[in-house]
Amino acid sequence: MITALLAAFILFSWLYWLVALWLVFDFFKTEGHYRNREERLRADGCPADTSACPPVSILKPVKGVDAQAYQNFASFCRQDYPDYELLFGVADPDDPVIPLIERLRREFPQISIRLFIVQPTGANRKASLLHHLAGQACHEILVVSDSDMRVTPDYLRRVTAPLADPTVGLVTCPYLGMDAQNLTAGLEALHMGVTFLPSITVARKVIGMRFAMGASVTLRRSDLARIGGFAALADYLADDYQLGARIAGLGLQVRLSDYVVRCVLGAPRFIEQWEREVRWMRCASVSRPLEYPGLLLSYATPLALVLLSLMGPTPESQQLLIGSVLLRWVVAWLVSGRVGDHDSRQWLLWLPVRDVLSALTWIVGGLGREIVWRGERFILTKHGRMTPAPPRLVSIWGGWRRRPH
């Protein structure tokens, strides 16, 4: 009975990936589909004249120095856009990223670049920083982007254009990894490009776009105020998910852009990446508990491995395992080609390992509530709220002391 159920799940997983492949091809247009860059911009609804583009405030909460941080920041200073400002927020006056921001101000004097040192008011420091930055912003259109993202000069035009439609309240972007310098980063690139990105297109069709992704969010300040601003999100781990859900709750559309931002990966340590992925999974399990079990359908290869261990190396179990691995490779190759994800293609041989790792984080993520975020420990409560984890006790010379978070 169990083996038959597992076999059925594996076949459903094959169907899931075929549907995901079709949705990716349906949603993302290839560059060859457009004759030139101007046609690409017009397809996104961008005005032909940049003077018609509304002024924009870009908000960037930062902590520490990410891989190629200066180049990432500089990409936001090279926008083909007439009027925008760039606001950075940090919580620590001694943060090593501050000299990079000062250098940015010197080398791009034509851009209004401001830096704010802010004392966080909630458990989610990012949301606290964003609350202050939004209050300091000069313009109605706000663009929020994570510190490790890199963009091309047409980014602002493409992510702001959908807001010309008053029924659209938020625009969010998928993201891919780039410049993976070690195996850990390569596995992360595979997760972003050939696992998470296709899953977004499925979620968009099945449950609708009621979520945002922190890699890139564009919205009006007036709509943000209607949901209580970023201050209302300051105690939630998934501030991006909450932001999308609350904007959708106003009766406005959350629009998924086909502009793909790039996350510079560098050379992270495995423990850092493991903690980050477990954090994502635990975030999903508390924020979307009804959807969380459905992720099992995306784990064709791990399910086939479990079936092989239960049945032994029978012809049926081996065929299902080989079929799962080959299907995932073919789908991943086609998806990465469609979205121009050359980084993932370099690591495709590791995809079975990536899928097993994803299944492990799904299991671990569903079993606990403690997370590690930027070196700090928190406990997740109902709906994704988080509180600082109590200090742990460790034994020293027969006594006890509190260990820092």
Backbone hydrogen bonds, N-H to C=O, Kabsch-Sander energy under -0.5 kcal/mol:
donor,donor_aa,acceptor,acceptor_aa,energy
5,L,1,M,-2.1
6,L,2,I,-2.5
7,A,3,T,-2.4
8,A,4,A,-2.1
9,F,5,L,-2.3
10,I,6,L,-2.3
11,L,7,A,-2.1
12,F,8,A,-2.4
13,S,9,F,-2.2
14,W,10,I,-2.0
15,L,11,L,-1.9
16,Y,12,F,-2.4
17,W,13,S,-2.2
18,L,14,W,-1.9
19,V,15,L,-2.5
20,A,16,Y,-2.6
21,L,17,W,-2.2
22,W,18,L,-2.1
23,L,19,V,-2.5
24,V,20,A,-2.3
25,F,21,L,-2.3
26,D,22,W,-2.0
27,F,23,L,-2.3
28,F,24,V,-2.7
29,K,27,F,-0.5
33,H,30,T,-1.7
34,Y,31,E,-1.6
40,R,36,N,-1.7
41,L,37,R,-2.2
42,R,38,E,-2.4
43,A,39,E,-2.0
44,D,40,R,-0.9
44,D,41,L,-0.5
45,G,42,R,-1.5
46,C,41,L,-2.5
50,T,48,A,-0.6
52,A,49,D,-2.0
53,C,50,T,-1.8
56,V,83,D,-1.6
57,S,141,I,-2.6
58,I,56,V,-0.5
58,I,85,E,-2.8
59,L,57,S,-0.5
59,L,143,V,-3.2
60,K,87,L,-2.8
62,V,89,G,-2.8
66,D,64,G,-0.7
69,A,66,D,-1.5
72,N,68,Q,-2.1
73,F,69,A,-2.7
74,A,70,Y,-2.9
75,S,71,Q,-1.4
76,F,72,N,-0.6
76,F,73,F,-1.4
77,C,74,A,-1.4
78,R,75,S,-0.7
80,D,153,P,-2.9
81,Y,79,Q,-2.1
85,E,56,V,-2.1
86,L,112,S,-3.0
87,L,58,I,-3.2
88,F,114,R,-3.0
89,G,60,K,-2.1
90,V,116,F,-2.5
95,D,92,D,-1.9
98,I,95,D,-1.8
100,L,97,V,-0.6
101,I,97,V,-1.6
102,E,98,I,-2.3
103,R,99,P,-2.2
104,L,100,L,-2.1
105,R,101,I,-2.0
106,R,102,E,-1.7
107,E,103,R,-2.3
108,F,104,L,-1.6
111,I,108,F,-1.8
112,S,84,Y,-0.7
113,I,111,I,-1.0
114,R,86,L,-2.5
114,R,112,S,-0.5
116,F,88,F,-2.2
118,V,90,V,-3.0
118,V,116,F,-0.6
124,N,234,A,-3.3
125,R,123,A,-1.0
128,S,124,N,-1.9
129,L,125,R,-2.7
130,L,126,K,-2.5
131,H,127,A,-2.1
132,H,128,S,-1.6
133,L,129,L,-2.6
134,A,130,L,-2.9
135,G,131,H,-1.4
136,Q,132,H,-1.2
136,Q,133,L,-0.5
137,A,133,L,-1.2
141,I,55,P,-0.8
142,L,140,E,-0.5
142,L,219,L,-3.1
143,V,57,S,-2.6
144,V,217,V,-3.4
145,S,59,L,-1.7
146,D,214,G,-0.7
146,D,215,A,-0.5
149,M,146,D,-1.3
150,R,262,R,-2.7
155,Y,152,T,-2.1
158,R,154,D,-2.0
159,V,155,Y,-2.3
160,T,156,L,-1.7
161,A,157,R,-1.2
163,L,160,T,-1.4
164,A,161,A,-2.1
165,D,162,P,-1.7
168,V,165,D,-1.9
169,G,167,T,-0.5
169,G,253,Q,-2.6
170,L,253,Q,-1.5
171,V,218,T,-2.4
172,T,255,R,-2.5
173,C,216,S,-1.2
176,L,261,V,-2.2
178,M,263,C,-2.1
181,Q,179,D,-0.6
181,Q,266,G,-3.3
182,N,266,G,-0.6
186,G,182,N,-2.3
187,L,183,L,-2.6
188,E,184,T,-1.7
189,A,185,A,-2.5
190,L,186,G,-2.0
191,H,187,L,-1.9
192,M,188,E,-2.5
193,G,189,A,-2.8
194,V,190,L,-2.1
195,T,190,L,-0.6
195,T,191,H,-0.8
196,F,191,H,-3.7
197,L,192,M,-1.6
199,S,195,T,-1.4
200,I,196,F,-1.7
201,T,197,L,-1.3
202,V,198,P,-1.5
203,A,199,S,-2.7
204,R,200,I,-2.6
205,K,201,T,-1.2
206,V,202,V,-2.8
207,I,203,A,-2.2
208,G,203,A,-1.2
210,R,208,G,-1.4
216,S,213,M,-1.8
217,V,144,V,-2.5
218,T,171,V,-2.4
219,L,142,L,-2.3
220,R,169,G,-0.6
221,R,140,E,-3.0
224,L,220,R,-2.0
225,A,221,R,-2.2
226,R,222,S,-1.3
227,I,223,D,-0.8
227,I,224,L,-0.9
228,G,225,A,-1.5
229,G,224,L,-2.6
232,A,228,G,-0.6
232,A,229,G,-1.1
233,L,230,F,-1.5
234,A,231,A,-1.1
236,Y,233,L,-2.1
237,L,384,G,-2.5
239,D,237,L,-1.8
242,Q,238,A,-2.6
243,L,239,D,-2.3
244,G,240,D,-2.2
245,A,241,Y,-2.6
246,R,242,Q,-2.5
247,I,243,L,-2.2
248,A,244,G,-2.4
249,G,245,A,-1.5
250,L,246,R,-0.6
250,L,247,I,-1.2
251,G,248,A,-2.0
252,L,247,I,-1.2
253,Q,167,T,-3.3
254,V,209,M,-0.6
255,R,170,L,-3.3
255,R,253,Q,-0.6
257,S,172,T,-2.9
257,S,255,R,-0.7
260,V,258,D,-0.5
261,V,174,P,-2.0
261,V,259,Y,-0.6
262,R,150,R,-2.0
263,C,176,L,-3.6
264,V,148,D,-2.3
264,V,262,R,-0.6
265,L,178,M,-2.6
265,L,263,C,-0.6
266,G,178,M,-0.5
266,G,179,D,-1.3
273,Q,269,R,-2.0
274,W,270,F,-3.0
275,E,271,I,-2.3
276,R,272,E,-2.0
277,E,273,Q,-2.6
278,V,274,W,-2.5
279,R,275,E,-2.0
280,W,276,R,-2.2
281,M,277,E,-2.4
282,R,278,V,-2.9
283,C,279,R,-2.3
284,A,280,W,-2.4
285,S,281,M,-2.5
286,V,282,R,-1.6
287,S,283,C,-2.4
288,R,284,A,-2.6
291,E,288,R,-0.8
292,Y,288,R,-1.7
294,G,291,E,-1.0
295,L,291,E,-0.5
295,L,292,Y,-1.7
296,L,293,P,-1.8
297,L,294,G,-1.7
298,S,295,L,-2.0
299,Y,296,L,-1.6
300,A,298,S,-0.7
303,L,299,Y,-2.2
304,A,300,A,-2.2
305,L,301,T,-2.1
306,V,302,P,-2.2
307,L,303,L,-2.3
308,L,304,A,-2.3
309,S,305,L,-2.0
310,L,306,V,-1.6
311,M,307,L,-2.8
312,G,308,L,-2.1
314,T,312,G,-2.5
318,Q,314,T,-2.4
319,Q,315,P,-2.2
320,L,316,E,-2.2
321,L,317,S,-1.9
322,I,318,Q,-2.8
323,G,319,Q,-2.7
324,S,320,L,-2.1
325,V,321,L,-2.4
326,L,322,I,-2.6
327,L,323,G,-2.5
328,R,324,S,-2.3
329,W,325,V,-2.2
330,V,326,L,-2.7
331,V,327,L,-2.8
332,A,328,R,-2.6
333,W,329,W,-2.5
334,L,330,V,-2.3
335,V,331,V,-2.9
336,S,332,A,-2.6
337,G,333,W,-1.7
338,R,334,L,-2.1
339,V,335,V,-2.0
340,G,336,S,-0.5
340,G,337,G,-0.5
341,D,336,S,-3.0
342,H,340,G,-1.4
345,R,341,D,-1.2
346,Q,342,H,-1.1
346,Q,343,D,-0.5
347,W,344,S,-1.7
348,L,345,R,-1.0
350,W,347,W,-1.9
351,L,348,L,-2.1
354,R,350,W,-2.4
355,D,351,L,-2.7
356,V,352,P,-2.0
357,L,353,V,-2.6
358,S,354,R,-2.3
359,A,355,D,-2.1
360,L,356,V,-2.1
361,T,357,L,-2.4
362,W,358,S,-1.9
363,I,359,A,-2.1
364,V,360,L,-2.8
365,G,361,T,-2.9
366,G,362,W,-1.4
367,L,363,I,-0.5
367,L,364,V,-1.2
368,G,364,V,-0.7
371,I,378,F,-2.5
373,W,376,E,-3.2
376,E,373,W,-1.8
378,F,371,I,-2.3
379,I,387,T,-3.1
380,L,369,R,-2.9
381,T,385,R,-3.5
383,H,286,V,-0.5
384,G,381,T,-1.9
385,R,382,K,-1.3
386,M,235,D,-2.7
387,T,379,I,-2.2
389,A,377,R,-2.3
392,R,403,R,-0.9
394,V,401,R,-2.2
396,I,399,G,-2.0
399,G,396,I,-2.2
401,R,394,V,-1.7
403,R,392,R,-3.7
